[in-house]
Amino acid sequence: MHPTIQIDLSQDDCVEQVLAFVDDVDLIIYVHAAPPCRTCSRAREKRLPFRLRKRGILDALPLRSLRHPNGLPSLKRVNLRRVSTANSIYKNICKIFRLLPKTCILSIENPTQSHLWNTTWVRSLISDLGLIPITFQACMHGSKRDLR
């Protein structure tokens, strides 16, 4: 019923497209962001069941921690690139949200226990704009799986 856009927020030129929309603030009433949660997932901190490890499936290693929510200092190569790309997305979402009118409704989708909520950019956004985090668990609304 309303126009929507999908943009790769890890790319600076795409972010500039979004910022051009923000100039016409009278038309923006709601903005939702659903950044990838892979690098921020707390599930990475849990071991896979033995039956899966026995079949040769490797545990996903943690990429962030409570102490290092922006990424572990030991990251190298592919994992460093993954975290850096995710961080660009988080930073750009926050940059866009800061430019929206105060009357605009904002939402960011990620699991409750995700390290996303502790990243520098999101903590600062919540604090600076006086946002109120709201937990909306899918399991509260009929889903069979709790995605904390």
DSSP file (Angstrom, degrees, kcal/mol; ACC not computed):
  #  RESIDUE AA STRUCTURE BP1 BP2  ACC     N-H-->O    O-->H-N    N-H-->O    O-->H-N    TCO  KAPPA ALPHA  PHI   PSI    X-CA   Y-CA   Z-CA
    1    1 A M              0   0    0      0, 0.0     0, 0.0     0, 0.0     0, 0.0   0.000 360.0 360.0 360.0 -19.3    0.0    0.0    0.0
    2    2 A H        -     0   0    0      0, 0.0     2,-0.1     0, 0.0     0, 0.0  -0.966 360.0-100.0-131.0 148.4    3.0    2.3    0.4
    3    3 A P        -     0   0    0      0, 0.0     2,-0.3     0, 0.0     0, 0.0  -0.390  41.9-175.2 -66.7 142.2    6.2    2.5   -1.6
    4    4 A T        -     0   0    0     -2,-0.1     2,-0.3     2,-0.0     0, 0.0  -0.915  10.4-154.9-131.7 160.8    9.2    0.8   -0.1
    5    5 A I        -     0   0    0     -2,-0.3     2,-0.5     2,-0.0     0, 0.0  -0.978   5.8-151.1-134.3 150.3   12.9    0.5   -1.1
    6    6 A Q        +     0   0    0     -2,-0.3     2,-0.4     2,-0.0    -2,-0.0  -0.991  24.2 174.8-119.8 128.1   15.6   -2.0   -0.4
    7    7 A I        -     0   0    0     -2,-0.5     2,-1.1     8,-0.0    -2,-0.0  -0.986  37.7-118.8-137.5 143.1   19.2   -0.7   -0.3
    8    8 A D    >   -     0   0    0     -2,-0.4     3,-1.6     1,-0.2     6,-0.3  -0.700  27.4-168.9 -80.1 101.5   22.6   -2.3    0.5
    9    9 A L  T 3  S+     0   0    0     -2,-1.1    83,-0.2     1,-0.3    -1,-0.2   0.420  77.7  71.9 -78.5   3.2   23.5   -0.2    3.5
   10   10 A S  T 3  S+     0   0    0     82,-0.1     2,-0.5    81,-0.1    -1,-0.3   0.608  86.4  79.1 -85.9 -11.8   27.1   -1.4    3.5
   11   11 A Q  S X> S-     0   0    0     -3,-1.6     4,-1.9     1,-0.1     3,-0.5  -0.856  72.5-149.4-101.6 122.8   27.7    0.6    0.4
   12   12 A D  H 3> S+     0   0    0     -2,-0.5     4,-1.9     1,-0.2    -1,-0.1   0.847  97.3  55.3 -59.1 -37.3   28.3    4.4    0.9
   13   13 A D  H 3> S+     0   0    0      1,-0.2     4,-1.1     2,-0.2    -1,-0.2   0.857 107.9  49.8 -67.2 -32.8   26.7    5.3   -2.5
   14   14 A C  H <> S+     0   0    0     -3,-0.5     4,-1.7    -6,-0.3    -1,-0.2   0.877 107.3  54.4 -69.4 -37.5   23.5    3.5   -1.5
   15   15 A V  H  X S+     0   0    0     -4,-1.9     4,-2.6     1,-0.2    -2,-0.2   0.886 103.2  56.4 -63.0 -38.2   23.5    5.3    1.8
   16   16 A E  H  X S+     0   0    0     -4,-1.9     4,-1.6     1,-0.2    -1,-0.2   0.862 103.4  54.8 -61.8 -35.2   23.7    8.6   -0.1
   17   17 A Q  H  X S+     0   0    0     -4,-1.1     4,-1.2     2,-0.2    -1,-0.2   0.918 109.5  46.8 -61.9 -43.2   20.5    7.6   -2.0
   18   18 A V  H >X S+     0   0    0     -4,-1.7     4,-1.7     1,-0.2     3,-0.6   0.926 108.7  54.3 -64.9 -43.8   18.7    7.0    1.3
   19   19 A L  H 3X S+     0   0    0     -4,-2.6     4,-0.8     1,-0.3    -1,-0.2   0.814 102.2  58.8 -62.2 -29.3   20.0   10.4    2.7
   20   20 A A  H 3< S+     0   0    0     -4,-1.6     3,-0.5     1,-0.2     4,-0.4   0.875 105.3  49.9 -65.9 -36.6   18.5   12.0   -0.4
   21   21 A F  H X< S+     0   0    0     -4,-1.2     3,-1.6    -3,-0.6    -2,-0.2   0.868 101.3  62.8 -65.8 -36.4   15.1   10.7    0.6
   22   22 A V  H 3< S+     0   0    0     -4,-1.7     3,-0.4     1,-0.3    -1,-0.2   0.776  88.9  70.1 -62.8 -26.0   15.6   12.0    4.1
   23   23 A D  T 3< S+     0   0    0     -4,-0.8     2,-1.0    -3,-0.5    -1,-0.3   0.827  93.6  57.8 -59.4 -30.7   15.6   15.5    2.7
   24   24 A D  S X  S+     0   0    0     -3,-1.6     3,-1.7    -4,-0.4     4,-0.3  -0.498  71.4 160.8 -97.8  63.6   11.9   15.1    1.9
   25   25 A V  G >   +     0   0    0     -2,-1.0     3,-1.0    -3,-0.4    -1,-0.2   0.666  57.3  74.2 -65.4 -20.3   11.1   14.5    5.6
   26   26 A D  G 3  S+     0   0    0      1,-0.2    -1,-0.3    -3,-0.2    -2,-0.1   0.775  97.2  50.2 -64.6 -23.7    7.4   15.3    5.3
   27   27 A L  G <  S+     0   0    0     -3,-1.7     2,-0.6    -6,-0.2    -1,-0.2   0.601  91.5  88.8 -89.5 -12.3    6.8   12.0    3.5
   28   28 A I    <   +     0   0    0     -3,-1.0     3,-0.1    -4,-0.3    -1,-0.0  -0.775  34.7 148.8 -96.8 118.4    8.6    9.7    6.0
   29   29 A I        +     0   0    0     -2,-0.6    76,-2.5     1,-0.4     2,-0.3   0.620  68.4  21.6-116.5 -22.3    6.5    8.4    8.8
   30   30 A Y  E     -a  105   0A   0     74,-0.2     2,-0.4     2,-0.0    -1,-0.4  -0.983  55.4-174.2-151.0 134.4    8.1    5.0    9.5
   31   31 A V  E     -a  106   0A   0     74,-2.6    76,-1.8    -2,-0.3     2,-0.4  -0.993   7.2-172.3-132.0 127.1   11.5    3.5    8.9
   32   32 A H  E     -a  107   0A   0     -2,-0.4     2,-0.4    74,-0.2    76,-0.2  -0.952   2.6-166.5-118.4 136.4   12.4   -0.1    9.7
   33   33 A A  E     -a  108   0A   0     74,-2.5    76,-2.8    -2,-0.4    -2,-0.0  -0.981   9.6-175.5-123.0 135.9   15.8   -1.7    9.5
   34   34 A A        -     0   0    0     -2,-0.4    76,-0.1    74,-0.2     3,-0.1  -0.634  17.2-174.7-126.6  72.4   16.6   -5.4    9.5
   35   35 A P        -     0   0    0      0, 0.0    51,-0.0     0, 0.0    -2,-0.0  -0.307  38.0 -89.7 -68.3 153.3   20.3   -5.6    9.6
   36   36 A P        -     0   0    0      0, 0.0     4,-0.1     0, 0.0     3,-0.1  -0.338  32.8-162.5 -61.9 141.6   21.9   -9.1    9.3
   37   37 A C    >>  +     0   0    0      1,-0.1     4,-1.0     2,-0.1     3,-0.6   0.407  59.7 104.1-106.6   2.3   22.4  -10.7   12.7
   38   38 A R  G >4 S+     0   0    0      1,-0.3     3,-0.8     2,-0.2     6,-0.1   0.904  85.5  40.0 -52.6 -50.7   25.0  -13.3   11.8
   39   39 A T  G 34 S+     0   0    0      1,-0.2    24,-0.4    43,-0.1    -1,-0.3   0.725 119.9  47.1 -75.3 -18.7   28.1  -11.7   13.2
   40   40 A C  G <4 S+     0   0    0     -3,-0.6    75,-2.4    -4,-0.1    -1,-0.2   0.438  82.5 127.5 -98.1  -1.7   26.2  -10.5   16.3
   41   41 A S    X<  -     0   0    0     -4,-1.0     3,-0.8    -3,-0.8    22,-0.2  -0.334  49.8-156.3 -66.1 130.8   24.5  -13.8   17.1
   42   42 A R  G >  S+     0   0    0      1,-0.2     3,-1.8     2,-0.2     4,-0.2   0.633  88.2  80.0 -76.1 -14.6   24.9  -15.1   20.6
   43   43 A A  G >  S+     0   0    0      1,-0.3     3,-1.7     2,-0.2    -1,-0.2   0.782  79.2  69.5 -61.8 -25.1   24.3  -18.6   19.1
   44   44 A R  G <  S+     0   0    0     -3,-0.8    -1,-0.3     1,-0.3    -2,-0.2   0.710  90.2  62.1 -63.9 -19.1   27.9  -18.5   18.0
   45   45 A E  G <  S+     0   0    0     -3,-1.8     2,-0.4    16,-0.1    -1,-0.3   0.548  92.9  80.2 -83.9  -7.3   28.8  -18.8   21.7
   46   46 A K  S <  S-     0   0    0     -3,-1.7    14,-0.3    -4,-0.2     2,-0.2  -0.798  81.8-120.6-103.7 142.5   27.1  -22.2   22.0
   47   47 A R        -     0   0    0     -2,-0.4     3,-0.1     1,-0.1    -2,-0.1  -0.480  30.4-112.1 -73.8 147.4   28.6  -25.5   20.9
   48   48 A L        -     0   0    0     -2,-0.2    -1,-0.1     1,-0.1    11,-0.1  -0.414  48.2 -82.4 -69.9 156.2   26.8  -27.5   18.3
   49   49 A P    >>  -     0   0    0      0, 0.0     4,-1.9     0, 0.0     3,-1.2  -0.297  40.4-114.9 -59.0 148.7   25.2  -30.8   19.5
   50   50 A F  H 3> S+     0   0    0      1,-0.3     4,-2.9     2,-0.2     5,-0.2   0.855 113.8  62.5 -55.2 -39.2   27.7  -33.6   19.6
   51   51 A R  H 3> S+     0   0    0      1,-0.2     4,-0.7     2,-0.2    -1,-0.3   0.835 107.5  44.0 -59.4 -32.6   25.9  -35.5   16.9
   52   52 A L  H <4>S+     0   0    0     -3,-1.2     5,-2.0     2,-0.2     3,-0.5   0.894 113.1  49.2 -78.4 -41.8   26.6  -32.7   14.4
   53   53 A R  H ><5S+     0   0    0     -4,-1.9     3,-1.7     1,-0.2    -2,-0.2   0.873 106.2  58.6 -63.0 -35.8   30.2  -32.2   15.5
   54   54 A K  H 3<5S+     0   0    0     -4,-2.9    -1,-0.2     1,-0.3    -2,-0.2   0.805 101.6  55.4 -62.5 -30.4   30.7  -36.0   15.1
   55   55 A R  T 3<5S-     0   0    0     -4,-0.7    -1,-0.3    -3,-0.5    -2,-0.2   0.388 127.4-100.6 -84.4   3.8   29.6  -35.6   11.4
   56   56 A G  T < 5S+     0   0    0     -3,-1.7     2,-0.5     1,-0.3    -3,-0.2   0.532  73.0 146.2  92.9   6.4   32.3  -33.0   10.9
   57   57 A I      < -     0   0    0     -5,-2.0    -1,-0.3     1,-0.0     2,-0.2  -0.673  43.0-135.3 -80.1 124.9   30.2  -29.9   11.1
   58   58 A L        -     0   0    0     -2,-0.5     2,-0.1    -3,-0.1    -1,-0.0  -0.509  14.9-109.8 -84.3 146.1   32.3  -27.2   12.7
   59   59 A D        -     0   0    0     -2,-0.2     2,-0.5   -11,-0.1    -1,-0.1  -0.456  32.9-116.1 -65.5 142.7   31.2  -24.8   15.5
   60   60 A A        -     0   0    0    -14,-0.3    -1,-0.1   -17,-0.1   -14,-0.1  -0.730  34.9-129.9 -77.9 127.8   30.7  -21.2   14.4
   61   61 A L        -     0   0    0     -2,-0.5   -16,-0.1     1,-0.1   -17,-0.1  -0.538  23.4-100.8 -81.2 145.3   33.2  -19.2   16.3
   62   62 A P        -     0   0    0      0, 0.0    -1,-0.1     0, 0.0     3,-0.1  -0.366  31.3-174.2 -60.7 141.8   32.2  -16.0   18.2
   63   63 A L        +     0   0    0    -24,-0.4     9,-2.6   -22,-0.2     2,-0.3   0.507  69.2  26.7-112.1 -12.9   33.0  -12.8   16.4
   64   64 A R        -     0   0    0      7,-0.3     2,-0.3   -23,-0.2    -1,-0.1  -0.901  62.8-168.7-142.0 167.2   31.9  -10.4   19.1
   65   65 A S        -     0   0    0      3,-1.1     6,-0.2    -2,-0.3     5,-0.0  -0.933  43.3 -97.0-149.2 172.7   31.6  -10.4   22.9
   66   66 A L  S    S+     0   0    0     -2,-0.3    -1,-0.1     1,-0.2     0, 0.0   0.886 128.5  45.6 -60.5 -36.9   30.1   -8.3   25.6
   67   67 A R  S    S+     0   0    0      1,-0.3    -1,-0.2     2,-0.1     3,-0.1   0.807 126.6  29.5 -75.4 -29.6   33.6   -6.7   26.1
   68   68 A H    >   +     0   0    0      1,-0.1     3,-1.7     2,-0.0    -3,-1.1  -0.565  66.9 158.3-129.5  67.5   34.1   -6.3   22.3
   69   69 A P  T 3  S+     0   0    0      0, 0.0    50,-0.2     0, 0.0     3,-0.1   0.734  75.4  58.2 -67.3 -20.9   30.7   -5.8   20.7
   70   70 A N  T 3  S-     0   0    0      1,-0.3    17,-0.1    48,-0.1     2,-0.1   0.486 130.3 -59.3 -85.3  -2.1   32.2   -4.1   17.7
   71   71 A G    <   -     0   0    0     -3,-1.7    -1,-0.3    -6,-0.2    -7,-0.3  -0.220  58.2 -82.9 131.8 139.4   34.3   -7.2   17.0
   72   72 A L    >   -     0   0    0     -9,-2.6     3,-1.6     1,-0.1    -8,-0.0  -0.423  34.8-130.4 -66.4 140.2   36.9   -9.3   18.7
   73   73 A P  T 3  S+     0   0    0      0, 0.0    -1,-0.1     0, 0.0    -9,-0.0   0.701 103.8  63.8 -65.8 -17.3   40.4   -7.9   18.3
   74   74 A S  T 3  S+     0   0    0      2,-0.0     6,-0.1   -11,-0.0    -2,-0.1   0.440  74.0 127.0 -86.5   0.3   41.7  -11.3   17.2
   75   75 A L    <   -     0   0    0     -3,-1.6     2,-0.3   -12,-0.1   -12,-0.0  -0.271  35.8-177.2 -64.2 143.1   39.6  -11.4   14.0
   76   76 A K    >>  -     0   0    0      0, 0.0     4,-1.3     0, 0.0     3,-1.1  -0.933  40.8 -28.9-136.9 160.4   41.4  -12.1   10.7
   77   77 A R  H 3> S+     0   0    0     -2,-0.3     4,-2.5     1,-0.2     5,-0.2   0.019 125.3  13.9  40.8-115.5   40.6  -12.3    7.0
   78   78 A V  H 3> S+     0   0    0      1,-0.2     4,-2.5     2,-0.2    -1,-0.2   0.894 131.4  47.5 -60.7 -44.4   37.1  -13.5    6.2
   79   79 A N  H <> S+     0   0    0     -3,-1.1     4,-2.4     2,-0.2    -1,-0.2   0.879 111.6  50.9 -67.7 -36.2   35.7  -13.0    9.7
   80   80 A L  H  X S+     0   0    0     -4,-1.3     4,-2.5     2,-0.2    -1,-0.2   0.909 111.5  48.7 -63.9 -41.8   37.2   -9.5   10.0
   81   81 A R  H  X S+     0   0    0     -4,-2.5     4,-2.4     2,-0.2    -2,-0.2   0.904 110.9  50.6 -64.9 -41.9   35.7   -8.6    6.6
   82   82 A R  H  X S+     0   0    0     -4,-2.5     4,-2.4     2,-0.2    -2,-0.2   0.933 113.6  44.2 -61.0 -46.8   32.3  -10.0    7.7
   83   83 A V  H  X S+     0   0    0     -4,-2.4     4,-2.8     2,-0.2    -2,-0.2   0.902 112.7  52.0 -67.0 -40.6   32.3   -8.0   10.9
   84   84 A S  H  X S+     0   0    0     -4,-2.5     4,-2.0     2,-0.2    -1,-0.2   0.909 111.2  47.4 -62.4 -41.9   33.6   -4.8    9.2
   85   85 A T  H  X S+     0   0    0     -4,-2.4     4,-1.9     2,-0.2    -2,-0.2   0.932 113.2  47.9 -64.7 -45.9   30.8   -5.1    6.6
   86   86 A A  H  X S+     0   0    0     -4,-2.4     4,-2.5     1,-0.2    -2,-0.2   0.912 110.2  52.7 -60.7 -42.4   28.2   -5.6    9.3
   87   87 A N  H  X S+     0   0    0     -4,-2.8     4,-2.9     1,-0.2    -1,-0.2   0.876 106.0  54.1 -62.1 -37.6   29.6   -2.7   11.3
   88   88 A S  H  X S+     0   0    0     -4,-2.0     4,-2.4     2,-0.2    -1,-0.2   0.911 109.3  48.5 -61.4 -41.4   29.3   -0.5    8.2
   89   89 A I  H  X S+     0   0    0     -4,-1.9     4,-2.5     2,-0.2    -2,-0.2   0.941 113.1  46.5 -63.5 -47.7   25.6   -1.4    8.0
   90   90 A Y  H  X S+     0   0    0     -4,-2.5     4,-2.2     1,-0.2    -2,-0.2   0.927 113.7  48.7 -61.7 -45.3   25.0   -0.7   11.7
   91   91 A K  H  X S+     0   0    0     -4,-2.9     4,-2.1     1,-0.2    -1,-0.2   0.911 113.3  47.2 -60.5 -43.6   26.8    2.6   11.5
   92   92 A N  H  X S+     0   0    0     -4,-2.4     4,-2.4     2,-0.2    -1,-0.2   0.861 108.4  53.9 -71.2 -36.0   24.9    3.7    8.4
   93   93 A I  H  X S+     0   0    0     -4,-2.5     4,-2.8     1,-0.2    -1,-0.2   0.947 111.7  46.1 -59.5 -46.7   21.5    2.7    9.8
   94   94 A C  H  X S+     0   0    0     -4,-2.2     4,-1.9     1,-0.2    -2,-0.2   0.876 109.8  54.2 -64.9 -37.3   22.3    4.9   12.8
   95   95 A K  H  X S+     0   0    0     -4,-2.1     4,-0.8     2,-0.2    -1,-0.2   0.924 112.4  44.0 -61.4 -44.8   23.5    7.7   10.6
   96   96 A I  H >X S+     0   0    0     -4,-2.4     3,-1.2     1,-0.2     4,-0.6   0.937 111.4  52.7 -65.9 -47.1   20.2    7.6    8.7
   97   97 A F  H >< S+     0   0    0     -4,-2.8     3,-0.9     1,-0.3    -1,-0.2   0.843 103.3  58.5 -59.9 -34.2   18.0    7.3   11.8
   98   98 A R  H 3< S+     0   0    0     -4,-1.9    -1,-0.3     1,-0.2    -2,-0.2   0.784 105.2  50.8 -65.7 -26.5   19.7   10.4   13.3
   99   99 A L  H << S+     0   0    0     -3,-1.2    -1,-0.2    -4,-0.8    -2,-0.2   0.515  88.9 101.9 -91.0  -5.5   18.6   12.5   10.3
  100  100 A L  S << S-     0   0    0     -3,-0.9   -78,-0.0    -4,-0.6   -77,-0.0  -0.412  84.8 -92.5 -77.8 155.1   15.0   11.5   10.4
  101  101 A P    >   -     0   0    0      0, 0.0     3,-1.9     0, 0.0    -1,-0.1  -0.302  32.6-116.4 -64.6 151.9   12.3   13.8   11.9
  102  102 A K  T 3  S+     0   0    0      1,-0.3    -2,-0.1    -3,-0.1    -3,-0.0   0.728 114.5  60.5 -61.5 -22.3   11.5   13.3   15.6
  103  103 A T  T 3  S+     0   0    0      2,-0.1    -1,-0.3   -73,-0.0     2,-0.2   0.561  81.9 106.9 -83.0  -7.9    8.0   12.3   14.6
  104  104 A C  S <  S-     0   0    0     -3,-1.9     2,-0.4     1,-0.1   -74,-0.2  -0.491  70.9-128.8 -74.6 137.7    9.2    9.4   12.6
  105  105 A I  E     -a   30   0A   0    -76,-2.5   -74,-2.6    -2,-0.2     2,-0.4  -0.754  28.9-164.4 -86.5 131.1    8.6    5.9   14.0
  106  106 A L  E     +a   31   0A   0     -2,-0.4     2,-0.3   -76,-0.2   -74,-0.2  -0.896  12.5 174.9-118.5 144.5   11.8    3.8   14.0
  107  107 A S  E     -a   32   0A   0    -76,-1.8   -74,-2.5    -2,-0.4     2,-0.4  -0.986  12.5-166.6-148.4 144.1   12.4    0.1   14.4
  108  108 A I  E     -a   33   0A   0     -2,-0.3     2,-0.5   -76,-0.2   -74,-0.2  -0.998  17.0-145.1-126.9 130.1   15.4   -2.2   14.2
  109  109 A E        +     0   0    0    -76,-2.8    -2,-0.0    -2,-0.4   -77,-0.0  -0.849  41.9 120.9-101.6 124.9   14.9   -5.9   14.0
  110  110 A N        -     0   0    0     -2,-0.5    -2,-0.1   -76,-0.1   -73,-0.0  -0.912  66.3 -76.3-170.3 153.6   17.4   -8.2   15.7
  111  111 A P    >   -     0   0    0      0, 0.0     3,-1.6     0, 0.0    37,-0.2  -0.212  45.0-115.1 -57.7 150.3   17.3  -10.9   18.4
  112  112 A T  T 3  S+     0   0    0      1,-0.3    36,-0.1    35,-0.2     5,-0.1   0.861 114.4  42.2 -55.1 -42.9   17.0   -9.6   22.0
  113  113 A Q  T 3  S+     0   0    0     35,-1.7    -1,-0.3    34,-0.2    35,-0.1   0.365  86.1 132.7 -90.3   6.1   20.4  -10.9   23.1
  114  114 A S    X   -     0   0    0     -3,-1.6     3,-0.9     1,-0.1     4,-0.2  -0.190  64.7-129.0 -57.2 145.5   22.2   -9.9   19.9
  115  115 A H  G >  S+     0   0    0    -75,-2.4     3,-1.6     1,-0.2     4,-0.5   0.638  97.7  86.0 -69.1 -13.4   25.5   -8.1   20.3
  116  116 A L  G >  S+     0   0    0      1,-0.3     3,-1.7     2,-0.2     6,-0.3   0.904  81.0  59.2 -51.2 -44.2   24.0   -5.5   17.9
  117  117 A W  G <  S+     0   0    0     -3,-0.9    -1,-0.3     1,-0.3    -2,-0.2   0.674 106.5  47.8 -65.3 -16.9   22.4   -3.7   20.8
  118  118 A N  G <  S+     0   0    0     -3,-1.6    -1,-0.3    -4,-0.2    -2,-0.2   0.422  82.8 117.4-103.2   0.0   25.8   -3.2   22.5
  119  119 A T  S <> S-     0   0    0     -3,-1.7     4,-2.5    -4,-0.5     5,-0.3  -0.312  77.9-112.6 -65.4 154.5   27.7   -1.8   19.4
  120  120 A T  H  > S+     0   0    0      1,-0.2     4,-1.9     2,-0.2     5,-0.2   0.882 113.8  48.5 -52.3 -44.7   29.0    1.7   19.7
  121  121 A W  H  > S+     0   0    0      2,-0.2     4,-2.2     1,-0.2    -1,-0.2   0.911 113.9  42.6 -70.4 -44.1   26.6    3.0   17.1
  122  122 A V  H  > S+     0   0    0     -6,-0.3     4,-2.7     2,-0.2     5,-0.2   0.909 114.0  50.7 -73.0 -41.5   23.4    1.5   18.4
  123  123 A R  H  X S+     0   0    0     -4,-2.5     4,-2.3    -7,-0.2    -1,-0.2   0.922 113.4  46.9 -60.0 -42.9   24.1    2.3   22.0
  124  124 A S  H  X S+     0   0    0     -4,-1.9     4,-3.3    -5,-0.3     5,-0.3   0.904 111.5  51.1 -65.5 -42.1   24.8    5.9   21.1
  125  125 A L  H  X S+     0   0    0     -4,-2.2     4,-2.3     2,-0.2     6,-0.4   0.942 111.9  46.4 -60.4 -48.4   21.7    6.1   18.9
  126  126 A I  H  X>S+     0   0    0     -4,-2.7     5,-1.7     1,-0.2     4,-0.6   0.921 118.6  42.2 -60.6 -45.0   19.5    4.8   21.7
  127  127 A S  H ><5S+     0   0    0     -4,-2.3     3,-0.5    -5,-0.2    -2,-0.2   0.952 116.3  45.6 -67.7 -51.1   21.0    7.1   24.3
  128  128 A D  H 3<5S+     0   0    0     -4,-3.3    -2,-0.2     1,-0.2    -3,-0.2   0.857 120.6  38.1 -65.3 -37.5   21.2   10.3   22.1
  129  129 A L  H 3<5S-     0   0    0     -4,-2.3    -1,-0.2    -5,-0.3    -2,-0.2   0.485 105.6-123.6 -93.7  -2.5   17.7   10.0   20.7
  130  130 A G  T <<5 +     0   0    0     -4,-0.6    -3,-0.2    -3,-0.5    -4,-0.1   0.877  46.7 177.1  64.2  37.7   16.2    8.8   24.0
  131  131 A L      < -     0   0    0     -5,-1.7    -1,-0.2    -6,-0.4    -2,-0.0  -0.361  25.8-137.1 -75.0 155.1   14.8    5.7   22.2
  132  132 A I        -     0   0    0     -2,-0.1     2,-0.1     2,-0.0    -1,-0.1  -0.938  16.3-136.5-115.2 110.0   13.0    3.0   24.2
  133  133 A P        -     0   0    0      0, 0.0     2,-0.4     0, 0.0   -26,-0.0  -0.428  19.7-164.5 -65.6 137.4   13.9   -0.6   23.2
  134  134 A I        -     0   0    0     -2,-0.1     2,-0.6     2,-0.0    -2,-0.0  -0.992  12.3-140.1-125.5 128.2   10.9   -2.9   22.9
  135  135 A T        +     0   0    0     -2,-0.4     2,-0.4     2,-0.0     0, 0.0  -0.780  22.2 175.5 -89.7 124.6   11.2   -6.6   22.9
  136  136 A F        -     0   0    0     -2,-0.6     2,-0.4     5,-0.0    -2,-0.0  -0.839  11.9-166.7-129.1  92.3    8.9   -8.3   20.4
  137  137 A Q    >   -     0   0    0     -2,-0.4     3,-1.3     1,-0.1     4,-0.3  -0.638  21.6-141.9 -85.0 133.7    9.7  -12.0   20.4
  138  138 A A  G > >S+     0   0    0     -2,-0.4     5,-1.9     1,-0.3     3,-1.9   0.843 102.5  63.5 -60.1 -33.1    8.2  -14.1   17.5
  139  139 A C  G > 5S+     0   0    0      1,-0.3     3,-0.8     3,-0.2    -1,-0.3   0.736  93.4  62.7 -66.2 -19.5    7.6  -16.9   20.0
  140  140 A M  G < 5S+     0   0    0     -3,-1.3    -1,-0.3     1,-0.2    -2,-0.2   0.622 106.6  46.2 -76.0 -11.5    5.2  -14.5   21.8
  141  141 A H  G < 5S-     0   0    0     -3,-1.9    -1,-0.2    -4,-0.3    -2,-0.2  -0.121 134.6 -69.9-128.7  36.8    3.0  -14.5   18.7
  142  142 A G  T < 5S+     0   0    0     -3,-0.8    -3,-0.2     1,-0.3    -2,-0.1   0.253  84.8 135.4 103.0 -12.9    2.7  -18.1   17.6
  143  143 A S      < -     0   0    0     -5,-1.9    -1,-0.3     1,-0.1    -2,-0.0  -0.413  50.2-142.9 -69.3 147.8    6.2  -19.0   16.4
  144  144 A K  S    S+     0   0    0     -2,-0.1     2,-0.5     1,-0.1    -1,-0.1   0.545  80.4  69.0 -84.8  -8.3    7.6  -22.3   17.6
  145  145 A R  S    S-     0   0    0      2,-0.0     2,-0.6    -7,-0.0    -6,-0.2  -0.948  70.9-143.4-123.7 127.5   11.1  -21.0   18.0
  146  146 A D        -     0   0    0     -2,-0.5     2,-0.1    -8,-0.1    -2,-0.0  -0.775  14.2-168.2 -85.5 118.3   12.4  -18.5   20.5
  147  147 A L              0   0    0     -2,-0.6   -35,-0.2     1,-0.2   -34,-0.2  -0.233 360.0 360.0-104.0  44.1   15.1  -16.4   18.8
  148  148 A R              0   0    0    -37,-0.2   -35,-1.7   -36,-0.1    -1,-0.2   0.544 360.0 360.0 -58.9 360.0   16.6  -14.6   21.7
